């Protein structure tokens, strides 16, 4: 299995902090945000390579971080050569860019790196091994939160039976978070999705496409997941994790 870390967004809501520096490398509780996710990735023995995809603005920062990290699993940094929101590839575009660049023909774990969560990715992986199908991470949320997320309805077997991206009137109870596992059989569908002219941005749009083609399952995690998208959110999680790490 390969891991793809999505780090090519421009985090404009966090300017000026992220104007020339990536959000995923901002310090929270004394270490970069991305390190918390990396620690969880490292626990999955089946992952043998980690690909981090970023943009021309941040590539050098991530290359330096990866070099100094000396991680137990190799980290390869890819620059998608975009420079702003105007020419960005989008999350799905970057997933496909990485698949092509690394010539991936394996299952993939795809992760956003601007979230902080306390559940273990290895538990998500164990769920995937049982289902042997595309899997996403979900949590029950209130209606206000659901309007900002992809929203799934599930059957008794945790299979997705409907999906909406950021609906005004959510019909399901489960918010979909940016942690996904796709078996290698799906890689061709990602290419097809983009060739059909679908949105290359929000990764939930790919879930909406895939679940209609094949059974797709939702791992319902417990615990917290913080979106570090604003200055207030960053200050909050920094204080929280500083207390945890002290």
C-alpha positions as CSV (number, residue, x, y, z in Angstrom):
1,X,0.0,0.0,0.0
2,X,1.1,3.6,-0.8
3,X,0.1,6.7,1.2
4,X,-0.6,10.0,-0.5
5,X,-0.4,13.1,1.6
6,X,-2.3,16.1,0.1
7,X,-0.3,19.3,0.8
8,X,-0.9,21.4,-2.3
9,X,-3.6,23.8,-1.0
10,X,-2.7,27.4,-0.4
11,X,-4.5,27.9,3.0
12,X,-5.5,31.5,2.2
13,X,-7.6,31.8,5.3
14,X,-4.4,31.6,7.4
15,X,-2.6,34.4,5.6
16,X,-0.1,35.9,6.3
17,X,1.1,32.8,8.2
18,X,0.8,30.6,5.1
19,X,1.5,33.1,2.5
20,X,5.0,31.6,2.0
21,X,4.9,28.7,4.4
22,X,2.7,25.5,4.3
23,X,-0.1,25.0,6.8
24,X,0.9,21.4,7.4
25,X,4.2,22.5,8.8
26,X,2.8,25.1,11.2
27,X,3.6,24.2,14.8
28,X,0.9,22.8,17.0
29,X,1.9,21.7,20.5
30,X,5.5,22.0,19.7
31,X,5.7,20.1,16.4
32,X,4.3,20.4,12.8
33,X,0.7,19.5,12.2
34,X,1.7,16.9,9.6
35,X,3.8,15.0,12.2
36,X,0.7,13.9,14.1
37,X,-0.7,12.3,10.9
38,X,2.7,10.8,9.9
39,X,3.0,9.1,13.3
40,X,-0.3,7.3,12.6
41,X,0.7,6.4,9.0
42,X,3.9,4.8,10.3
43,X,1.9,2.3,12.4
44,X,0.5,0.6,9.3
45,X,3.2,-1.9,8.3
46,X,1.7,-2.5,4.9
47,X,2.5,1.0,3.8
48,X,6.0,0.9,2.2
49,X,6.1,4.4,0.6
50,X,4.7,7.8,1.4
51,X,4.2,10.4,-1.3
52,X,3.6,14.0,-0.4
53,X,2.2,16.2,-3.1
54,X,2.6,20.0,-2.8
55,X,3.0,23.1,-5.0
56,X,5.9,25.2,-6.3
57,X,5.4,27.7,-3.4
58,X,5.9,25.2,-0.6
59,X,8.0,22.4,-2.2
60,X,11.3,23.4,-0.7
61,X,9.8,23.6,2.8
62,X,8.5,20.0,2.5
63,X,11.7,18.7,1.0
64,X,13.7,20.1,3.9
65,X,11.2,18.7,6.4
66,X,11.3,15.2,4.8
67,X,15.1,15.3,4.7
68,X,15.4,16.2,8.3
69,X,12.6,13.9,9.4
70,X,14.5,10.7,8.6
71,X,11.2,8.8,8.8
72,X,11.0,5.0,9.2
73,X,9.2,4.9,5.8
74,X,10.5,6.8,2.8
75,X,8.9,10.1,2.0
76,X,9.0,11.3,-1.6
77,X,7.9,15.0,-2.2
78,X,6.3,15.8,-5.5
79,X,5.9,19.4,-6.8
80,X,2.7,19.8,-8.9
81,X,4.2,23.0,-10.3
82,X,1.2,25.2,-9.5
83,X,1.7,28.6,-7.9
84,X,-1.7,29.9,-6.7
85,X,-5.4,29.0,-6.3
86,X,-5.8,30.1,-9.9
87,X,-3.8,27.3,-11.4
88,X,-4.1,24.6,-8.7
89,X,-4.8,21.1,-9.7
90,X,-7.3,20.5,-6.9
91,X,-7.2,17.6,-4.4
92,X,-8.4,14.9,-6.9
93,X,-6.2,16.4,-9.6
94,X,-3.2,16.0,-7.2
95,X,-4.2,12.4,-6.3
96,X,-4.1,11.5,-10.0
97,X,-0.9,13.6,-10.5
98,X,0.8,11.5,-7.8
99,X,-0.5,8.2,-9.1
100,X,1.0,9.0,-12.5
101,X,4.2,10.6,-11.2
102,X,5.0,7.6,-8.9
103,X,3.6,5.0,-11.3
104,X,1.4,3.6,-8.5
105,X,-0.2,0.3,-9.1
106,X,-1.2,-0.5,-5.5
107,X,-3.9,0.3,-2.9
108,X,-3.7,3.9,-1.7
109,X,-4.3,5.6,1.6
110,X,-5.1,9.3,0.8
111,X,-5.0,11.9,3.6
112,X,-5.5,15.6,4.0
113,X,-2.8,17.0,6.2
114,X,-4.6,20.0,7.7
115,X,-6.8,17.9,10.1
116,X,-5.9,16.8,13.6
117,X,-7.6,13.6,14.7
118,X,-7.2,11.2,17.6
119,X,-8.4,7.9,16.1
120,X,-5.8,5.5,14.8
121,X,-5.4,5.0,11.0
122,X,-4.5,1.4,11.6
123,X,-8.0,0.8,12.8
124,X,-9.3,2.3,9.6
125,X,-7.0,0.0,7.7
126,X,-8.2,-3.1,9.5
127,X,-11.8,-2.1,8.6
128,X,-10.6,-1.8,4.9
129,X,-9.1,-5.3,5.1
130,X,-12.5,-6.7,6.1
131,X,-14.5,-4.8,3.4
132,X,-11.9,-5.1,0.6
133,X,-13.5,-2.1,-1.2
134,X,-13.2,1.7,-1.2
135,X,-13.5,3.1,2.3
136,X,-13.9,6.5,3.9
137,X,-13.9,7.9,7.4
138,X,-17.1,9.3,8.8
139,X,-18.5,10.6,12.1
140,X,-22.0,11.5,13.2
141,X,-22.4,15.3,13.2
142,X,-24.9,18.0,13.9
143,X,-26.7,19.7,11.0
144,X,-24.6,22.8,11.1
145,X,-21.4,20.8,10.8
146,X,-22.8,18.6,8.1
147,X,-23.4,21.6,5.8
148,X,-19.6,22.0,5.6
149,X,-18.8,18.4,4.8
150,X,-19.6,15.6,2.4
151,X,-22.6,13.8,3.9
152,X,-23.3,10.1,3.7
153,X,-26.2,7.8,4.5
154,X,-25.3,4.3,5.4
155,X,-27.0,0.9,5.5
156,X,-26.7,-1.6,8.3
157,X,-23.4,-2.9,6.9
158,X,-21.9,0.6,6.8
159,X,-22.2,0.7,3.0
160,X,-22.8,4.2,1.5
161,X,-26.3,4.4,0.0
162,X,-26.3,8.2,-0.7
163,X,-23.8,11.0,-0.7
164,X,-24.0,14.8,-1.0
165,X,-21.2,17.3,-1.0
166,X,-21.8,20.2,1.4
167,X,-25.7,20.1,1.2
168,X,-27.9,22.9,2.4
169,X,-30.3,20.4,3.8
170,X,-28.4,17.3,4.8
171,X,-30.3,14.0,4.4
172,X,-27.7,11.9,6.2
173,X,-26.2,12.0,9.7
174,X,-22.6,11.1,8.8
175,X,-20.0,13.7,7.9
176,X,-17.2,12.4,5.6
177,X,-13.7,13.4,6.5
178,X,-10.6,13.5,4.3
179,X,-9.2,10.1,5.0
180,X,-9.8,7.5,2.2
181,X,-8.5,4.1,1.2
182,X,-8.9,3.1,-2.5
183,X,-8.0,-0.4,-3.8
184,X,-5.8,-0.4,-6.8
185,X,-8.8,-1.4,-9.0
186,X,-10.1,2.1,-8.4
187,X,-7.1,3.9,-9.9
188,X,-8.5,3.7,-13.4
189,X,-11.8,5.2,-12.2
190,X,-9.9,8.2,-10.9
191,X,-8.5,8.9,-14.3
192,X,-11.9,8.3,-15.9
193,X,-13.5,10.7,-13.4
194,X,-11.2,13.5,-14.4
195,X,-11.4,12.7,-18.2
196,X,-15.2,13.1,-17.9
197,X,-14.7,16.7,-16.9
198,X,-15.8,16.4,-13.2
199,X,-14.5,18.7,-10.5
200,X,-10.9,18.1,-9.6
201,X,-11.2,19.9,-6.3
202,X,-13.1,18.6,-3.2
203,X,-12.1,15.0,-2.6
204,X,-15.6,14.2,-1.5
205,X,-16.7,14.5,-5.1
206,X,-14.7,11.4,-5.9
207,X,-16.5,9.5,-3.2
208,X,-19.8,10.6,-4.8
209,X,-18.6,9.2,-8.1
210,X,-17.1,5.9,-6.8
211,X,-19.9,4.8,-4.6
212,X,-22.3,4.7,-7.5
213,X,-19.9,2.4,-9.4
214,X,-19.0,-0.1,-6.7
215,X,-19.8,-0.8,-3.0
216,X,-18.1,1.9,-0.8
217,X,-18.0,1.7,2.9
218,X,-17.7,4.1,5.8
219,X,-15.6,3.6,8.9
220,X,-17.3,5.5,11.7
221,X,-14.6,6.7,14.1
222,X,-15.1,8.0,17.6
223,X,-13.1,10.8,19.0
224,X,-12.3,14.3,17.6
225,X,-11.2,15.7,14.3
226,X,-10.1,19.3,14.1
227,X,-10.1,21.3,10.9
228,X,-7.2,23.8,11.3
229,X,-8.5,26.2,8.8
230,X,-8.6,29.6,10.6
231,X,-6.4,31.6,12.9
232,X,-8.9,30.9,15.8
233,X,-8.8,27.2,15.1
234,X,-5.0,27.1,15.0
235,X,-4.8,29.0,18.3
236,X,-7.3,26.6,19.9
237,X,-5.6,23.4,18.8
238,X,-2.2,24.8,19.6
239,X,-3.3,25.5,23.2
240,X,-5.0,22.1,23.4
241,X,-2.1,20.1,22.1
242,X,0.4,22.1,24.1
243,X,-1.4,21.0,27.3
244,X,-1.5,17.4,26.0
245,X,2.2,17.3,25.2
246,X,3.4,19.0,28.3
